[in-house]
Amino acid sequence: MTTQFSVADIELSLSRYPANQVSNLQAWDAADEHLIKHLKEIEQPKANTAVVNDSFGALCTALTSSEADWPIWVETDAKTSQLGTLHNFSANGLSYTNLAWLNSRELPPKCIALVLMKLPKNLNYFVHQLQRLSQSLAPDTPVYIGAKTKAINKTLLETITKHLGPATASLAWKKTRVITCIADGKPRALPKEVSWPVKEFNLTISNLSNVFAANKLDIGARIMLDNLPEGQFDTIVDLGCGNGILGLRAKQCYPNAQVHFVDDSEMAITSAKQNWQANKLDDPEQPQPQGHFHWDDCLTHLGDEVKPDLVLCNPPFHQGEAITDHIAWQMFLDAYHRLRPGGMLQVVGNRHLGYHVKLKRIFKNCTTAAANGKFVILRAIKSPQGADK
């Protein structure tokens, strides 16, 4: 895996987060390089800058290495992006006192004079980001968007023009282009939340724009909901919770349980919390809430006091544009370490992903609880004598 970032006389060592993840993916792509190259070519001076969708801090680190006090507002929905950025600043001996953090629901400050942005995979989310920028940016503020050439077309440029200001694309370089948008200063309305019922479980669900399965129950979650394990479970983790549907249903099935929702996406955690509250799942007779919400990289920072006896997991098999199984590996390992002896991990996934192989390596056991033509539900039990690996 390449860790040496070198462009426009900037030399950095960059790694993905966590740095020891089992993958051969690098922490940046050619679109990051193209954006930095473009800034050097136009001799962009230091300015109040919003950096949006910077996967592991390549853009922020490059700006700071050129000007230590370059003022940057970092907008990210991913906890791994935030943690990766901080790691790469430290690895390159840079102070991050010039960084301010925004989640993907917050408006950037009015003082922003420059925006650097990577095109996200989710175009509904991208539109939401453009609309929020339109509410803060002054007329004529430049917005530079890095993307693969194959992702840029007339419709995309029209979308940017509609929601922020006129946009044009540069010539290609390393199969990427830089889109230049000049903000027109006209604020756009933000999208309204969409709610939809899951009638068979008497639940109402809503999603923010960067949460998987925008307005329907995805088929992997559906087979999981129909096959939750029987028994008594006191502490449950919905790992990679998305909108929280698995944890919400778990609370219905195990009404005395404490349910912890964990996701790398801040929008997912916010959606899960909103759905918990909208469905009134806390027991009013309990002195403390039973739903707990954690924006985190898998279970890395979950309190030591949380020892689940059931972990429910619908793992993603991509991170941004990259298809990878390292997130599933980390989820399964974290679940193993966190589970009480005798506790269960229940996983749903596409049959072709071969999760049973990973689970047998970690837990030394794995059984199939249910399956259909596309998905399989697997269960692994932590041995009562299980020791951390």
N, C-alpha and C positions, 0 to 999 in steps of 0.2 A: 504494500500500500504506500503510495506517494504521500509524503507529509511536507515537502518543500514547495511552498508557494512563491513563485518568482514572476513578477510582471512590473513593467515600468519602473525598474530600479528598486522595487520593494522586495525584500527577501524575508520570508516568514516561515516558521514551522507550525503547521496547523493540523489538528487531528479532530476526528468526530468525537462525539460524546455518547457513552463513556469511551475513554481512550483505549480501553482494553476490550472493546466489543469484538465479537467474532464476525468480522466482515472484512472485505478487501476494498471498501468504498472510501474515497477521500473526502475531505471536509469542505471542498469547494468544487465548482465546475467552471467551464469556460465562460459562462455568462458573468460570474463574479470577476474573472480576469478582464473581460471586455468592459465592464463598468469602470473598473479602476483605470484601465488603459484610456478610456474615453475621457475621464476626468483629467488625466495627465495631458492629453492632447489639447483640451480646451483651456488648460492652465487654470483649472477651477481653484479659486482661493478658499481659504477656510471660511465656513459659514455655518449658521445654525442648521443642522442637517437631521432629517428623519431617515432612518434606515429601516426598511420594512422587509420582512421575510428573509433575513440573513441567517441561513441555516445554522452555521456553527461559528459565526463571527468573523468570517473572512473579510467582509467589507468594513466592519467596524475596526478590526485590527489593522487593516491596511491604512485607513484614514488616520488612525491614532499613531501609527508608526511614522507617518509623514509629518504630522503636527500633533504633538503630545496633548495639547489642550483643545483639539478640534471638538466643538460641542455637538454631541450626538444624542438624539432621542431614539431608542431602539424599540421598535414595535415587533412583538412576537407572540404567537399563540402557543408555542411549544416550549415546555420546560427544558427539554434537552437542548434547544437553541440557546436559551439563557445560560444554562450551565456550561454548554460548550464554548460560548463566547467568553465567559469568565475564565475558563480553563486555558483558552488560547491566549488571552491577555497575559495571564500569569506565566505561561510557558515561554512567551516572548519578552518577558521582563517589562511589560507595559502596565502602567497604572490605569485602572478603569474609573477614576474619579470624574472623567469627562463624560461618562455615560449616564443617561437617565432612562428608566424603563417604563414602557407602556404595554398594557395588554391589548388584545385586538378588539376591545370594546370601547377603549378610551380615545378621545379626540386628541390629536397632537396639538401642541401649543400654537398660538397665533404667530409666534416669532419665527417659525420655520421658513428658511429661505432656499432650501434645496432638499429634494427627496431622492434617495436611491432605493430601488425596489427590485426584488426578484419576482417573476411571474409565478404565482402559486398554481398547483395542480387543479385546485377547486375554483372554477371560474365564478360561481355564485359568491364565494368568499372574496374573490378579487373585486367583484363589483361592489360589495359591501365596503371593502377597503377604499376604493376610489370615492365612494359616496362620503365616507368619513373625512377623507382628505379634502374633499370639496367644501366641507364646512369650516375648515381651518386655514387653507392656503390663500394667500393674497393673490390678486391677479398677476400674471406673468411669472409666477414661481415655477422654475423648471423641475420636472419629475423625470428621472431616467430609470427605465425599466429594462432589466436584462432578461433575455429569454432565448430558448433554442429557436433557430430559424424556422423549423417545422411547426412551431406553435404560433407563429405570427402570420396573420392573414388579414384580409380586408375587414372581416367581421370583428376581429379583436380590436383593430384600430378604431373602428366606428364605435365600439363599446366604450373604449377609453375616452373618445371625444364626447360621447353622450353623457358620461358620468363625471368627467373632470375637466377636459379641455382638448383642443386639437392635438393630434398625435401623428408622428411620422416615424418610420423605421430606418435605421442606418444600413449601410452595406454589411454583408455577412463577414464574420471573422470567426474562425474555428467553429463553424456551424451555429453561431449565435448572432443576434442583432441587439442593438440598444434602441429601444423606443424612446423618443423624446416627446413628452407631453408638456404643454405650457398651460398651467392652470388658468381657467377663465374667471375665477373669483366668484362663481355662482354656486351657492350652497344647494346641494341636493338633499331630498328627504331620505332618511335611512329606511331600509326595508322593514315591513311589519312582521312580527313573529307569526309563524304559522303553527297552529295546534291541530292535532288529529287524534281520533280516538283509537284505542285498542280495545274494542268492545268485549272481546271474549274474556278479558281480565279486568274490565271496568276501570281502565286507566286512560288518562289523557296525556299526550306527549307533545312537547314542542322542542324544536332544535334551533340553536343559533347557526350562523351561516357556515361555520367550518366544522360542523359535526356530521359524521357519516350517517347516511340514510336520512335525507332531509325531510321527507314527509310521508314515510311509510315504514313499516316494520321490515327490516331486512331478513332474508330467509334463513340465514345462519342463526340470528337471534330467535326466530320463531321456533325452530326445532329445539333450541336450548330451553325456551320457556315451557315447552310441552314435556320436558324430561328432566326437571329439577329432581335431585335425589330426595328420597324419603329419609326421615330421621329428625333429630333435634340438633339444631345448630345455633350456637349462642353468639358467635362473632363471624361475620361474613364479609369478604372483600369482593367487590365487583371490579376486577382488574382490567384496565382499558375500557372504562365504563361507557364511553360515548354519552348518549342521552340518558343513561342510567336505567334502561328498561329491565335489565337482568336483576339489578339490585332492588328495584321497585317491586318486581314480582317476588323476589326472595323475601321481602318484608311481609308480603301477603301470606306466603307459605309458612314462614317462621316468624310469627308476630312478636316474639320476645327478643329477637336477635338485634344486636348492634350491627349496622350495615355501613361499611366503609367504601366510598366510591373513589377510585384512583384513575387518573388519566394524564397523559402528557399534554393534552389540549386544555387551555384555560376555558375556552368556549364550551368544551364538553363538560367540564366540572360545573360551570355555571348553569348549563342546561340541566344536568342531573339534579342540581340543588333546586332549581326552579320547579322541576317535575316532581320532586319529592314533596315540596311545599304545596304545589297545586293539587296533588292527590291526597294531601293531609294524612301522611303515613306515620307521623310521630304519634305515639300513644299518649293522650293527654293526662293519663294517670301516672305516667313515668316522670320522675323529677327532672330528667335531663333528656335532650334530643337523642333519638336513636340513629339518625342519619349523620354521617361524617364525610367530609369532602376534602380531597387532597389533590392539589395540582403538583404532580411529581413525575419523575423518571422511574417508571415501574414502582417498586416498593422501597427505593433507595433511602428515603428519608422518613418513612413511616415510623411512628414512635415504637420503641421497644415493648411498650405495654400492650400493643395490639398483636395478639396471637390468634389468628383465625382458625376455626375448625372447618371452614369451607371457603374456597376461593373459586369464583366463577370467572371464566376468561374466554373472550372472543378475540384472539390476537390479530393485529394488523399484519399484513405481509408486505407492506411498503412503508417507506419513510420519505415523504415528499415524492419525488419522481423515481426514487430508487426502489426496486423490488428486492427484498431482503428478508431472511428468516432470523436475523440476530435479535430482533425485538422479542419474538416468541421464545427464543432461548433464554433471554434475560427474564422474561415473565415467569417461565417455568422454574428457573433456578431461584428467583426471588420468592416464589410461592413455596417451594420446598423448604427454604430456610425459615420462612415466617410461620408456616403451618405448625400447629400443635402436633405432637406425636399422635398418630391415628387420624389426623385431619385429611381432608379430601380436596384435590384440585380437579375441577370439571372444566373441560375445554371443548369448544366447538370449532371446527375448521373444515376447509375443503379437503376431501378425501386424498387428493393428490399431494398434499403438503407433507404427509408422512409424520405427523406429530407423534404418533405412537412410538416411533423409534427414539425420539428425544426423551419422551416421558419414561420409557423403560430404562434408558441410560441414567436418568436422574433419580427416579423413584424405585427402580428395580421391579416395577409392576405397572400394568396398564390394562384396563378392560374397556370394551366397547359397550356403551350404555344404549345407544340408538344410532341409526344411520338411515340415510335415504340415498338417492342416486348421486347427490352432489356433496352432502355434508355428513360428518361423523361426529358423534359425541363420545369423548374419552374421559375416563376417570382414573386417577392415580392416587394411591393412599400413602401417606408418609408412615413408615414403619414406627411402631411404638418405641422401638429402640433406635430410631433414625437419628443420626448425628449430622451436624452441618458439614457440607462438603467444601 
